[in-house]
Amino acid sequence: MNDYFNPKYASVDSLREKARRRMPGFAFDYLDGGCFSEINLRRNTDEIRQVQLRPYYLRQLNKASMETELFGRTYSAPFGIAPIGLQGLMWPGSPQMLARAAVAHNILFTLSTVSTASIEEIAQITSGAAWFQLYHPVEPELRDQLIRRAADAGLDVLVLLCDTPTFAYRPKEIRNGLSIPPRMTLRNILQMLASPTWALHSMKEGVPQFKTMKPYIPPGLNMKHLGEFMNRTFSGRLNAERVKPIRDQWKGKLVIKGVATEEDADKAVAMGFDGMIFSNHGGRQHDRGESTIKPLARFGHKYKGRIKVMMDSGIRSGADVAAALASGADFTFLGRTFMYGVGAMGEKGAHHTINMLTRQLQQVMEQICCPQIENFPDHLIKD
């Protein structure tokens, strides 16, 4: 299955449309939507596509290699699978599918605290090569338990999320009454009945649960109560005082996700982070901010060699990966693209999506005569 590629779905747009037809509306809305009027969601994808790359057609190119070293591991591509919440609600068994595909293709998988697979399960699938993204708990005891579980499972990179200081206002999710398990409203029931493949896989996988948080979270919360629980349990408002005890006890690499300003980037370096991810949570938290590519391009180069610079949000294709790398990123992450893949074709879709992105990025590298990932900035056309 590693080389699976379906030519009918050779673009992310075709995967998205296929996934939309197979998923219940409430599940697709969660995957595809953003906050408020979804302005920043659109800005993310629109502005990364404005990045232009300079080709060199008369240079010699023997081979274009996508191999990328990151924190002591060498990956076959400079992109990984971003942490995604509620994955099993969107497509049953999807975090496990994506983790298995990541191992098969030697790319990076990151697990969210609020995904539907546990730390231990993903660590077993990936032999400890996955990353774990931590929503910062209010209570130190819960924080320490989650960190110990990640360490005991053999994971060696911990990601701290800083761009979710409050529970987002997402009209589509509020309208759908999103919960785990889904609320049995007439509207949602009709959507499930119209998605028989999703329903059959859901019966096989069982009711989706926040498996990492299962020991700590009450079951069956509706959107209002889930938001209240998250606000009580987690606080994304990080500062040096909160980071220090994590840095002291975590022996592996520590990454901060959600950097959007030069001030925050300077603080991340001062706090001792090993890496930072320029991100705006895929346009799901703040509707009046910049697209992620803008701050990366403006000042990301300042931190080269001091801290690993990474990016997510708005990256949908291999060409977008190339744009982020040219703009200063050492590594990139995609979330929605991979979920469109599994939503469209299940486990085959996970492999298809990786192969699609790899083909796209390889073509860009060969087209512009870029031999190594680190050479991409040489091709950036600056304003």
Summary of the structure (lengths in Angstrom):
residues: 383
radius of gyration: 19.8
end to end distance: 43.0
largest distance: 62.7
contacts: 1322
relative contact order: 0.21
helix: 49%
strand: 13%
